[in-house]
Structures are given as C-alpha cells and as structure tokens.
C-alpha cells in the first residue's frame, strides 16, 4: 500500500542572521506516521519542527498539511499542537485545569470540555490526579499532562521537541514505550525531535538524519542502522568501525584491499556499481565482529585486546590491529558461559562474515 503523504515540506530554508539553520529541506510525512528528526545540537531539527508548527516562518519554501498550504499561518491556525521539552505546566492550575486550558480559550462548551478532559486523563492513566498541582507531580507525570493538554484539542499532527530529555534513563525508556503505544492508538501523525539515536530507533516508523541544516538520509530504523548511505550517518547512528579500502575486482562479489583487514570479499548489491581501483570505506558494526582465542575460519585478522569492559548483558572491547588507524570496537553478548573473559593484553583473532561489511563512499 502506498504511503499517503500528509505533511509536505518543500525546499524550506531558514536563516538566523549569518547562520543557515535549515538549508533547502524537502520531506514528506505520512498520515499516522511516527516520524523523527534526529541529529546533533545545532543541526536544524528544532527549527524545522517549529516551521511545521508555525512558530517560525521559512525564508524560502512552503509547508503543506493535509493538502493545504500552511506556510504563512500562525500556530493557532494550523491543525497541529506542540509538546515542549520544558512541558510548560502552569503551576497555578491543577492537572485538570492544565489539560482544559486550550479548550477554554476556544470556548468549548462546558459539558464537552469536561468529557474530553476525562477522556484525556484516562488516556494518560492519571484518572485520579485531576486535583493535583504541578509540584505534586513527578517528571513522568508532568510529561503525561503536557501530552494530554496537547492531545485534548484533537490535533491532526502532534509535534514533540525532545519531550523526554529531562527524564532519567529508566523513566525515559518507559515513556518511550508509552508514547509509541499512544501514537498507535490515536493514529495521528507524530513528528518527534531528538538527538538520542536509540530513542529514535526504538520509536520511529522513519527517521530523517540531519547535519548542518540538511537531511543526510531518510529511512526506516533498520535501513538506517544496517545500510547507512554515508559515513556521517553511519558514524552518528550507533558505533561503527571504518576501514579505508580499494576495489581489486568486481564480479559476482566485490574483492577489496582494506586497510588492516587485508584482501576481503563483500557481496555485491544488484544496484551497486564499482570500478576497479575505486576507493571507498568498508565499515563493520562492533556487534558484527567476533573475538576468539583460537584461530577461526577466514576471514580474520590477528589483534590484541587493549581494553575490556563487562557491562552485564554484554562486554565491550577495544582491539589493536596492525595497520588500523584506530582501535577496533567489538561488542559481545554475554548470553552464556564461554570461559574466562578476555582481558587487556590478550592475543585474539578478530573475525566477521562477508555480509556484515557495509560499503560507503569516501567523503
């Protein structure tokens, strides 16, 4: 089934003085999609979100929602609502009045207003909290109230500007699950801004990775992680080991001469075109590498453990390999007893499968 584009951003740019915050961005977001804007601080993701919501107007380009041009309309004229990182809960109002605030400004009839607030309280599982003040709420409860206040107005699009950033790790992970479930139940489009890669991967249908005001790649989480389009995307999404490489031959498989790895074979994608002598980057995720004391089947290289960290469910290693520009990161799951843990200074064999190698253009 084809995706129905519900939000369309076309060639949008925004400057603040000499700074180009958003640089000619085009993207489409589907009706009912959980879409994340991911990138480091200053990459333009919040500015782009604010342009979708009408809090900032673009210098160039247009923004359309549900087929209607919204480019020059203020926030109160758009079918959107926004949840900010600070939550902005009014301290002088209780939970019920905080949620009802937006409905009062729209002169919604009292009976309908009360019914919608009741429904919102049930939705966020705070039915008995209506009389509480902001100072009586935990961080997670405040976040839920902010969500309810935005959703009670029945927006077509909910915009979320790093709403989980102020929560501790355990609560943030719990709220990620709740937020995703809520979005599925409501069936409306969520546009979510975050700098947390794991957060974006765990919640999103699709993710736009941004850098310096531009979108580097838009894809579903698995594609972004397993098949990044550029070194910048691969480096930002999780951890990646990079090796300079050159094509030796290209047939049914691609043979490369890779720095530190030697001569290796990589399966050739049907859409890939490489010429003999072409330079590129061969990349491998830490969890795709295996360490052993005994010599494995090829391909492998010899190395020496520099650091070993036991993290409970997994162990992380830094391995020195002759010719490598930097230590190679390796992650191993501690799923079962496999003898004593490797220690700093141990000689090891580092191996991988040909299909675990990702080929990236040189930048």
N, C-alpha and C positions, 0 to 999 in steps of 0.2 A: 504494500500500500504506500503510495507517495506521501511524503510529508507535506502537510498544509502549512505554508509559511504564514505566520500570524503577526510577527513583528519583523519589519524590514528596515534596516539601516543602510543607506546608500551614500557612499563616498563622503562620509562625515568627517570633518576636521574641526579642531578647536585649539586656539592659541590663548595663552595667558602671558601677555607681554611678548618677550622673545622666545618663550618656551612653547613648542608644539606638543601639546599634551595628547592629542588624538590626531593621527595622520591618515586621512583618506580611508577610513574603515568602512567595509561593506560586510554585512552578515544578515542571515535570516534565522528566525527562531520560530519553531512550530507551536501551534496551539496545544496546550497541555504538556509542553516540554519543560524539563528541568535543565536549564542552560547555565553554565558557569563561565565567568570571565576570570581567568587565572593569570597571575603574573606577579613580579616583584613590585615593591613600593615604587611609585612614580611611573609605572608603565602605561597609565591612562585608563585603567579599568573602571575606577570610580567615576571619572569624568564621563566616560561612555555611558555608564549606568544612569548618571544624572541627566544626560541628554535624552535618554529614552524616557525618563520620568518628567522632563520639562523643567528641572531645577537649573539646568544650564542649556543655553541655546547654541547650536553649532554655528560656526563661521561659514561653513560650506556644507552642502549635502542636505539630505532630508531623512526624517524618521516617520514611518507609517505604522499604524496599529490597526489590525483588522480591516485593512484596505483603505483607511482614512489617513490623510496627511496630518500629522500632529506636530510638525517641525516648530511652528511658532506659537503653539498653545501652552499656557502655564499648567502646572501640575493638577490644579483643581478642575481643569477642563479635559483631562485625559482619563481613560479607564484603567488607571494604574494606582497603586499605593506602595509606599516605601517603608521598610524597616531599617532603621539606622543602627550602627554599632553601639551607640550610647543608649539605645532603647527609648530615651526621651519620655520616660514615665512621669506624669505630673505628680509631684509629691503631695500637693494639697487635695488630691482626689483619691478616692478608694479605687479598687480594681474595677468595680462595676462602672463607675463614672468615667474612668480612664478609657474603657472599651467603648462606652457610649458617646464619647466626646465628639467624634466625627459625625455621628448620626444626629446629634443635637444641632450642629452647625448647618446641617442640611434640612432641618425642620421635619424630620421623620416623625410620624405620629407616635404618641407615647406607647400605645399597645404594641405596635410593630417594633418599636425601638427595644422595648423590654424583651420581646420574644427573640429578637436577633441577638441581644446580649446574652440571654440564657443559652441560646444555641452556641454562641462563641465560647462561653465558659465551659460548656460540656465538651466542646471540640478540643480545648486545650487541657482538659481534665483538671480544672480548677473550680468546679461547681460550687464548692463551699467557701471560696475565697473572696467573694464579691465585696465584702465589707472591709477587707484588709487594705492598709496603706502601703506605699512603696517601700518604706523602711522595714516592713514586716515580711518582705518577700526575699527569697534567695535569688541569686543571679539567674538561675534557670527559670524560676517563676516569673521574674521580670521580663525575660526574653519571650516567654509564652504570652504574657499580657500584651507586649508590643506586637506580636504576631496577630493576636485576636483583634486588637484595635485596628490593624490594617485590613484584616480579612472580613471584619464585620460589615464593611462598606461594599462587599461583593465586587472587588475589582476583577477585571479580566486578566490583569498581569500584576504579580507581586514582585517588587524589586527589593533585594536584600543586600545591604552594604556591609559585608563582614559581620553579620549579626552574632556569630559565635566566638568572636575574637577575645572577648573579655572573660570567657568561661575557662575553668580549669580543664585539664585533659580528659578526665573521666566523664565529667558532665558534658563537655563538648561532644564527645563521641556518642553519648546517649541522645543528645539533642539532634545530632546528625540523623540518627535513625528516625526519631520522631518527626523531624521536619520533612524527610523524604516520604514517610508514610502519609503525612498530612497532605503533601502535594499530590500524591496519587489519589487520595480520597476526594480531594476537591476538583482535580482535573484541570486546574488553571495553569497558565504559564508562569514559571518562576525564573527570574534572572538573578543569579547569585554571584556576588563578587567575593573572591578570597585570594590570599597569597599562599594558602596551605594546600600543597599538592594532594596529600592523602584525603583531605576533606573533599576536594573537587572530584577525585577519582571515585570515592565511595558514594557520592550523592547524585552525580550528574548523568543525564542522558547523553549530552555532548558538552564539550569544553572548548573554549577559544583561549589559546595561549597567547598572551600579549607581551610585547617588549618594545620600549621606546615609542609608544603610541601606535604601533602597528600590530596586526594579528599575524602570528607566525604559522599557526595551524589550527584548524577546527576539525575535531573528530570525536568519536566516542572514546571513553576512557581506555578500553583495551587497545584500540588502534594507536592512541597517543603513547601509551606505555611500550607496546611491543613493536610499533613501526613508526617512530618519530620521523618527521620529514627533514629535520635539520639538527645539527649538533646543539644549537641553542635550546631547542625543545627537549632533546634527549637529556641534556645537562640539567634542565630545570625540573623535569618530571622524574623524581627518584634519583638514583645514583647510577652512573654509567662509567665504564672503563673505555677509553678511546685509544686506538692504535693507528698510526699512520700506515697507509697501505698503497700498493700499486698493482694494477691488473697485469698478470703474466699471460693468461689465456682466457678466452671467453667461448664456451661451448654450451653443452648441456648444463655444466656447472661453471662457476667462476673460480679461477685459481688466482690467488693473491699472494704477494710477498708483503707480509705485515710486520712492522717493527715489533720486536720482542716475541712475536708468535711464530715467525718463520713463514714457510710456504703452507698456505691453508686453502681448503676448498669451501665454497659457500654456494648453496642452492641459488639458482638464477630465477628471479621472478619473471613471469611472462611479459610484463610491461617494462622491464629494465633493459637499458641499452648501455653497454660499456665497451670502450675501445681499449685494445692492448696498450699498455703504458699509462693509462689514465690513473691519476692519483685520487684517493678518496680516504675516508675514515672508516675503519672497521670497529664496531662498538659491541660490547657484551655487558649485560647486566650482572651485578655481583652474584645473584642467586642462580644464574645460568652456568656458573663456574663451579667445579668440584675440586676439592683438595684430597690428596691421599698420600700415605707414606710409601705405598707400593706402586710400581710403575703400571699405569692403566693402558688401555688401548688408545692408539692415536685418535685424534690429535692431542698433544700435550706438550708442555714445556716444564723445565725444572725451575724451582724457585726456593726462597727461604722466607719463613714467617717473620715478619717484623713486629707485629702486634696481634694479640688475640684477646677478644672481649667476649665473655659469656653473658648473654642477656636473657637467660631463662628459656624462652621458646626458640631462640636462635643464637648463633655465635657469629661474630664479625671478625674478619681477619684483614690485615694489610700484608701483601706478599711482594717481596722484591724479586724481580725477574730481570736477567741481564738484557740490556737494550731497551727496557721500558723507561719512558720519560718520567713516570711517577709510580709509586707503589700501586699494586693492583688490588682493588677491593673485592672481597669474597664474602658471601653470606651463606651460612649453612644452617638448615633447620635441625633442632635438637629433638627429632622425632623418636629416636630410640637410642639405646646404649650402643656405642660403637668404639669402645675402648677409651683410653685416656685422651683428653682434649689436647689438640695441638697447642704448642707453646712457642713463645718468641724464640727464634733461633733454629727451630726445626726445619730440616730439609724436606721439601714436599714436591709432589707433582701436581701441576695445575692443568685440568682438562676441561673440555667443553664439547658440545655437539655442533656440527656444521650449521644446523638450522637456527642456532641461538645467536649467530653473528648478524648484526644489523649494519647495513652499508649506508653511509651518509656522505653527502657532498662536502668537499672541503670549503671552508668559509673564509 
